[in-house]
Amino acid sequence: MGLFNKKKKNTEEHHETNNFDYSKDVGSFAGFVLLSEPEWDRDRFVRDFKEDWGIEIVEDDHVDDPDDGKLVYANVEGMRVVVGLIEAPVPDGEAEYWAQGNYMWKDGVEVVKKHKAQLIVCVLSETDDIIAKGKLFVKLAASALNQGNALAFYNEGAVFPPDMYRAFAEPMKNGELPYLCWVWFGLYGNEKESGVYTYGMRRFGKQEMETYVPRETADLNRIRGFMLDIAAYVLSGNVTLKDGETIGFSAEQKLPIKLSKGIAVDGETLKITYGE
């Protein structure tokens, strides 16, 4: 579905109100495979990664691993990656807290409570091609989730069951981008309104987005699809939406964009007026 982003013509009237510091988030790709036991099959991960994505992991011979068998440290597609075992659960109930928000995983919190260890999955290299970095990150995470004791993947304010995350990654095999692995589309509501917000756009140097409608007219499935289309448009085309512009699904549709303090997300967010 095509999107039409109308730039604000009078640039002198445009006022940049965003003062949220994204510098620590942009290009940061790290997540955690939650494990039922403090162990992992490192060789299986390397085999699975090659089978899943046709990419062979060749590790540096000079890298000393004092905890032999617990770490993969390699250069993959020109980027430095790390996959390693942490023999402890995510502290302070953080993973359980975020698991509550996955409305597609009924038993998520109870499953996550069972984790005793974690695999950190991280792409360390600095690169201007954040999309390439993000794709490699998803590939690593999806293959790591094939471990027999993998319970979930914790990433960017969301927790996914293994099968769900791997399914969201699958479109990459057809050349598509894994938007649902990159961005979490959360649900929000109060007595008056309901809506959807994004969590994860900051890693790509983009504003998080929110949209809300009166509670009695809310169709959250349709609203989620609306926000997914806009996020895909922004990320695939490296588009920067701004306060005062409009966006639409036809040349005639003009949905206002407003930058203001987030309702469900910290910092400022772009409020996109919902439209079919």
Number of C-alpha atoms within 10 A of each C-alpha: 7 11 15 16 23 17 14 14 10 8 9 7 9 13 11 10 11 16 8 12 10 15 11 9 14 16 23 20 22 20 21 26 32 32 28 20 18 17 18 22 13 19 11 15 20 19 15 21 21 14 12 15 15 10 15 14 18 12 13 11 7 6 10 9 11 8 9 9 14 17 18 23 18 19 17 16 13 10 15 15 24 18 24 21 22 20 15 15 23 19 8 8 12 12 25 22 14 19 27 17 20 20 11 10 15 12 13 22 18 12 17 28 17 15 23 17 23 28 28 20 24 22 24 17 15 12 12 9 10 18 18 13 23 22 19 20 22 26 19 22 28 26 22 28 25 18 19 13 18 21 25 26 28 25 22 18 17 22 28 22 23 21 14 17 20 20 13 17 23 19 13 15 11 7 8 12 21 22 22 17 24 24 23 22 24 19 20 17 15 9 8 10 14 20 24 24 26 24 21 24 21 20 23 20 17 20 24 23 27 28 23 22 19 13 15 10 9 15 12 17 10 13 23 19 14 18 21 19 16 21 22 17 18 19 19 13 9 13 14 12 21 20 21 20 18 20 22 20 18 12 12 9 15 17 18 17 23 20 22 14 16 16 15 18 15 11 16 19 26 24 21 24 17 18 15 9
